[in-house]
Amino acid sequence: MRHYLHRHQPPHRPHVALLAGIGAMLAIGVTGALSFHANVPLLVAPFGASCVLLFSVPGSPLSQPANVIGGHLVATTAALALHMVLPGTWWAAAIAVGLAISLMALLRITHPPAGADPLVVFATDPTWAFLVMPVGIGALVLVAIAVGFHRMTGTVYPLKAP
């Protein structure tokens, strides 16, 4: 039973944990403000989970710009395509999630929060414009904010290519 409760994640120093929360708050706040003032939707629920990775574990391969932007775009594209030919049912949404995960893995752009994008697509029945706004532009904004934030706080992000 103990191995189920063991925390494998290394501890964060309190100031690093606080910075992660501040970064996520700024990213969602700026994206929400842009959305409000431009009168265009830029926020979707999976972006909150993207902020967990972008600000709490920016050194993770799953947090890198290609993964964040590419993962959201691939998962949403797969979901929109399947939603055109499958009914808006739970089993169709399940197929879309599975396809999105497989495609992200094959393309090496896995971003776990993007696995929720197909659920958003099947729940809201958006048009193809959803791929650009909020998904594409919103993901770009989050990554841009993360790059700026981490530069200001001295964290290496994104990781350098080998």
Secondary structure per residue as TSV (DSSP state, phi and psi in degrees):
chain	resnum	aa	ss	phi	psi
A	1	M	-	360.0	-32.5
A	2	R	H	-61.1	-34.1
A	3	H	H	-69.7	-19.6
A	4	Y	H	-75.0	-27.9
A	5	L	H	-98.7	-10.2
A	6	H	-	-67.4	134.2
A	7	R	-	-93.4	112.6
A	8	H	-	-83.3	-20.8
A	9	Q	S	-69.1	130.4
A	10	P	-	-65.2	153.5
A	11	P	-	-69.1	146.2
A	12	H	-	-92.8	142.6
A	13	R	-	-70.5	146.5
A	14	P	H	-53.4	-41.0
A	15	H	H	-69.3	-30.6
A	16	V	H	-70.3	-40.8
A	17	A	H	-64.3	-41.0
A	18	L	H	-64.0	-43.0
A	19	L	H	-62.1	-37.5
A	20	A	H	-60.8	-44.9
A	21	G	H	-65.6	-40.0
A	22	I	H	-65.9	-42.1
A	23	G	H	-61.1	-45.3
A	24	A	H	-64.4	-41.1
A	25	M	H	-61.4	-43.9
A	26	L	H	-64.5	-44.0
A	27	A	H	-62.1	-48.5
A	28	I	H	-69.8	-38.0
A	29	G	H	-63.5	-47.3
A	30	V	H	-65.2	-44.2
A	31	T	H	-62.9	-41.9
A	32	G	H	-65.1	-41.3
A	33	A	H	-64.6	-42.6
A	34	L	H	-59.6	-43.9
A	35	S	H	-59.1	-45.7
A	36	F	H	-66.7	-49.3
A	37	H	H	-74.2	-31.3
A	38	A	H	-88.0	-6.6
A	39	N	T	56.9	41.4
A	40	V	S	-132.9	143.4
A	41	P	-	-75.5	126.5
A	42	L	-	-128.0	-2.8
A	43	L	-	-112.8	132.3
A	44	V	-	-131.3	152.4
A	45	A	T	-52.9	-40.1
A	46	P	H	-60.4	-19.3
A	47	F	H	-66.8	-28.6
A	48	G	H	-61.8	-43.2
A	49	A	H	-69.2	-33.5
A	50	S	H	-60.8	-38.1
A	51	C	H	-65.0	-31.1
A	52	V	I	-58.0	-47.2
A	53	L	I	-71.6	-45.6
A	54	L	I	-60.2	-35.7
A	55	F	I	-108.7	-27.1
A	56	S	I	-91.4	-34.3
A	57	V	-	-134.7	63.2
A	58	P	T	-65.2	-17.5
A	59	G	T	-85.7	-3.8
A	60	S	S	-72.3	141.5
A	61	P	G	-57.5	-29.1
A	62	L	G	-74.6	-10.2
A	63	S	G	-99.0	-4.0
A	64	Q	S	-73.9	153.9
A	65	P	H	-51.5	-44.0
A	66	A	H	-61.0	-36.5
A	67	N	H	-72.6	-43.7
A	68	V	H	-65.4	-54.7
A	69	I	H	-71.9	-49.9
A	70	G	H	-63.8	-41.2
A	71	G	H	-60.9	-46.7
A	72	H	H	-65.0	-40.7
A	73	L	H	-67.2	-44.2
A	74	V	H	-66.1	-46.2
A	75	A	H	-63.2	-41.0
A	76	T	H	-71.0	-39.6
A	77	T	H	-60.9	-46.6
A	78	A	H	-60.1	-43.3
A	79	A	H	-66.3	-43.8
A	80	L	H	-63.5	-40.2
A	81	A	H	-64.2	-46.1
A	82	L	H	-67.3	-35.3
A	83	H	H	-65.7	-22.6
A	84	M	H	-71.9	-28.6
A	85	V	H	-113.7	-12.8
A	86	L	S	-114.3	153.9
A	87	P	-	-69.8	160.5
A	88	G	S	-80.1	59.9
A	89	T	S	-111.5	169.5
A	90	W	H	-61.6	-39.6
A	91	W	H	-71.5	-31.8
A	92	A	H	-69.6	-39.2
A	93	A	H	-63.7	-38.2
A	94	A	H	-63.7	-41.8
A	95	I	H	-61.8	-42.1
A	96	A	H	-63.7	-41.6
A	97	V	H	-62.8	-46.4
A	98	G	H	-60.5	-43.4
A	99	L	H	-64.7	-42.7
A	100	A	H	-60.6	-44.0
A	101	I	H	-64.8	-43.4
A	102	S	H	-62.1	-44.4
A	103	L	H	-65.0	-43.3
A	104	M	H	-60.9	-41.6
A	105	A	H	-64.6	-45.6
A	106	L	H	-62.9	-36.8
A	107	L	H	-87.1	-2.4
A	108	R	T	58.4	42.0
A	109	I	-	-130.1	39.6
A	110	T	-	-62.6	128.5
A	111	H	-	-140.3	101.1
A	112	P	G	-49.1	-41.3
A	113	P	G	-60.1	-27.6
A	114	A	G	-67.2	-18.7
A	115	G	G	-63.1	-17.9
A	116	A	G	-87.0	-15.0
A	117	D	H	-57.3	-42.9
A	118	P	H	-60.3	-33.1
A	119	L	H	-66.1	-38.3
A	120	V	H	-64.3	-44.2
A	121	V	H	-60.2	-48.3
A	122	F	H	-71.1	-25.2
A	123	A	H	-82.0	-28.5
A	124	T	H	-110.6	-13.6
A	125	D	-	54.9	55.3
A	126	P	-	-80.8	171.4
A	127	T	-	-88.9	178.2
A	128	W	T	-63.9	-21.1
A	129	A	H	-60.5	-25.0
A	130	F	H	-57.7	-30.1
A	131	L	I	-63.7	-37.7
A	132	V	I	-82.6	-50.4
A	133	M	I	-134.4	113.6
A	134	P	I	-97.3	-15.3
A	135	V	I	-63.9	-59.2
A	136	G	I	-64.2	-53.5
A	137	I	H	-67.4	-40.2
A	138	G	H	-61.2	-43.6
A	139	A	H	-64.5	-40.7
A	140	L	H	-60.9	-43.7
A	141	V	H	-62.3	-44.9
A	142	L	H	-60.5	-43.7
A	143	V	H	-66.1	-42.0
A	144	A	H	-61.4	-42.4
A	145	I	H	-65.1	-41.5
A	146	A	H	-62.4	-42.6
A	147	V	H	-60.7	-49.7
A	148	G	H	-62.6	-44.4
A	149	F	H	-61.7	-46.9
A	150	H	H	-68.3	-32.1
A	151	R	H	-65.0	-40.4
A	152	M	H	-69.4	-30.0
A	153	T	H	-97.7	-0.4
A	154	G	T	82.9	14.6
A	155	T	-	-91.6	140.5
A	156	V	-	-76.7	114.6
A	157	Y	-	-160.3	130.8
A	158	P	S	-75.4	170.1
A	159	L	-	-64.7	148.5
A	160	K	-	-77.2	143.5
A	161	A	-	-69.2	143.5
A	162	P	-	-68.1	360.0
